[in-house]
Amino acid sequence: MSSNLVPIAEIPAPPKRRLLYHLENTSSEGKSERFLRAFAAVLHYGDYKTLLDAYSASSAKCSRCVVMCPLYQVTNDPQYIPCVRAGRLLDVYKRHFTVGGWLGSRVGARPSMTDDDVDEIADLFYRCTVCRRCSLECPMGLDHGLITRLGRYVLSMAGIAPKALQVSVREQLEGTTRNTSKVPTPALIDTLEFLGDELEGTVGAPLRFPIDQFDREYVFFCAVSDYLMEPDTLMGNAAVIHAAGDWENWTIGSGNFDGINYGLFYNDWHLERIVRRLLAEAHRLRGRKILIGECGHASRTAREFVPVFGGSEALPVVSFLEYTLEQLEKGKIQLDPDVVTERVTYHDPCNLARSGWLVEQPRQILRAFVKNFVEMEPHGRANYCCGGGGGLVSMNETQEFRMTVAGQVKADQIRRTGAQLVVAPCANCKKQLKELVAHHKIPCEVVGMHDLILRAINVPDGPSAKERQRRRAEPGAA
Amino acid sequence: MQSVVDFARGPLFAVAILVFVLGMARHVVLQVHGLITNKGRRLQRVSWLRMVRESLGWVFPVRHLVRGTVFISLTSFVFHVGALLVPLFYAGHVVLWRRFLGIGLPAVGRVAGDVLTLATCACCLFLLGFRAVVPRARQLSRFGDYLVLAMVFVSFATGFMAAHPRFNPLPWTGMYLVHILGAEVLLVAAPFTKLSHIVLFAFDRISLVHWQLRPGAGDRVAEALYGEEARV
């Protein structure tokens, strides 16, 4: 750079973009080359080209997606516009992987990708919770969830991925404990024994969780946090199965008991390997169906991707909500309608409701035993994301973002219902919503569906739900 | 001047229509080919009935009048009605399709044509104003978005004025030429701009198909990038 004859005022350099998450080992050299090489490999071995060709030529830029996005609603910041974010990746695709882009570059119309572009894409693509609310109202039908996931997939294959997610997946796929929370198998077995004893208070006798039993109808997987941090949900699951008389029909596999699949959020390679492991465990135990506990992404991953990656070896996947509703409709479980007197509202986890899969079913369950039920607005398929989707809830460094930006609309929604209980049948949503209501000082409790069922279920041989409620209210009760 | 007009109406139009049809066909063929060769049997697993039903719900999108999008939705709807009906079914154009493509389409009357054209022009102006004024629309618009809309407006406006010389202060031949050339520019540019949503909307609607990922792709990508010992 030539020296200046006239002193020029020091113009401060623009602030370096502060990324929302901590990175796992990246070198700063040649980021754009690594990104493009990863993109080329993904395009070559995968089948994303058709999607990208269609999307890059057909977005009408009508701005309907913008109206739907909760992050834009809170910030009015154009970085959150789904079409603009997708456009960053599509521009890279067009410039480097299409004839038209190459021609355009010859006349200087399209600049090639720089390292700063990679940083910006990395930041933008992780400021999306992949809730896909935008896709509901796109007149063309563009699914921005697919683009966000593709961008993250290419980034992670180029070596840029959030540390929290990478570490969990590494443990799940290559570690000794084979689950995202590093729970050793003996600890799991101890925990299940403890929970089985605890269940005596509900069902009248201690239950022995069926571990590694062969030839059962259901092989059960749930978010590993249900075993340790959210045991009420798991106990509710167990109580329902026991009351329905299906205790001999299910099992938990010690080889693989974690239904969590972070690959859904950011990497197709991990997604497939984790799904195959899940399926392999179900086959090892010669189970006939896969039963998924209360976790949004675990349920969706199993339901949508066991058929995709399992092919002819796929097993049917049943969500626990579907299972409980079936038992309720058959009259096999009794829920006391006078136990839950608080005002209750229901949060639709994106991975269960956005596609229309589980929208009415949880409400049918709730209406069976909750008298004071209010819906939040909007509810059902168009409900808002908790703010922790897309893996963000597992990244502690995004906490402020999740509380003040991503979850702001949700917090207002909950506050407006005046509910004292929010039912959220998803482990990630529960974590996020608990933090959210604490941060925004909303006076309500966040529970899973089966937590509530555990309070209200009447098992013939056990103490009644009312009796258990009375005991819980006693001073000095556990 | 007349020879220029004849050229624009004749050979040039033939070229424009050819580029349009071939360009759009290329989009469709590439998409269909891509879907069949890449997705193959996985296409069966998707609920086509559901996708068709959802698409039909967008033809008269009453359910999609989300708060904050009502104006743009109604305007866009009226715009598309005119933008589709007038070029295809207006009496002056029906002659063109019969001559150049051999298709016989029913002709819509003069008055209806006028109403639709004026409505479309008005909607174009509203949409341009929307794009320029409303912050979220401005933030995502690029130059091409304004240009395409402006070109559509020019074509429709000059077409109306060519059909009604009384309202036209400028020489008729010039207006007519601008109309023809403007439409031809749009036809030629269509496959290369977002106007290709005319055919591609169908392939966006079926995005559900693209969630049927290719098994084994991830392993091969990892191996290609990091070799046999690829680790997380």
Interface residues (C-beta under 8 A of the other chain):
Chain A: R37 A38 A41 V42 H44 Y45 G46 D47 Y48 K49 T50 L51 D53 A54 Y55 A57 S58 S59 A60 K61 C62 S63 R64 V66 V67 M68 Y72 N76 P78 I81 C83 V84 G100 S135 E137 C138 P139 M140 G141 L142 D143 L146 M157 Q166 V169 R170 L173 E174 N267 D268 W269 H270 L271 E272 R273 E304 F305 P307 V308 F309 G311
Chain B: H27 L30 Q31 G34 L35 N38 K39 R42 R45 E54 S55 W58 P61 H64 V66 R67 G68 T69 I72 S73 S76 V134 P135 R136 A137 Q139 L140 S141 R142 D145 F192 T193 K194 S196 H197 L200 F201 F203 D204 R205 I206 S207 L208 H210 W211 Q212 L213 R214 P215 G216 A217 G218 D219 R220 V221 A222 A224 L225 R231 V232
